[in-house]
Amino acid sequence: MSPHGLLSVTIGVPNVTETAAYYAEFGLAPEAGGWFSTQDAGRQLQILPAPTRRLLGLRVGVDDADDLARAGASLGRLGVPALPALARSWRRSSRSPASG
């Protein structure tokens, strides 16, 4: 697997309002859908309700389709479901990854 950039992280928390206030105070800009963004890289963090604090999703950028296929295969061997239908193209030279 050859990840070349962290695109976004989605976390679940039982106390969405308090957690959102913390990240807003930290300097991230709140957006619709529980998203928080930075000036440099756009939407990078999403906070959603969950019974316990946990990782719900992680998006990484790769250089090409071969890297994407290797990443999906590696995740599959670990028992982690990859969602290729949700994959979006991302170029390493991009300053602002696709949001979504």
C-alpha positions, 0 to 999 in steps of 0.5 A: 500500500502506498498512501501519499496523503491523508484526505479525511478522517471521520470519527464517531463520538457520543457527545457531538456538540462538545466535540465539535466545539473543541475542534472549532476552538482549535481553529477548524471551520465547521461546515454542514454534515459534521465536517470541519475544514482547514484553510490549506486543505479543505474538509479533513475531519467529520464528526458523527454521532456514535455510542462510543468514540471510534474511527468510522472512516479514513480516506487516503490519497494515492498516485494512481489506479495501481496504488489504489488497487494495492491499497484495497487488496491490503485492506481486504487481507486485514478484513477491512472493507474498502469501498471502491465505488466511493473512490475519487481521483486525487493527484499528489500535486493537488493542494486541495483534495476532493471533498466528499 
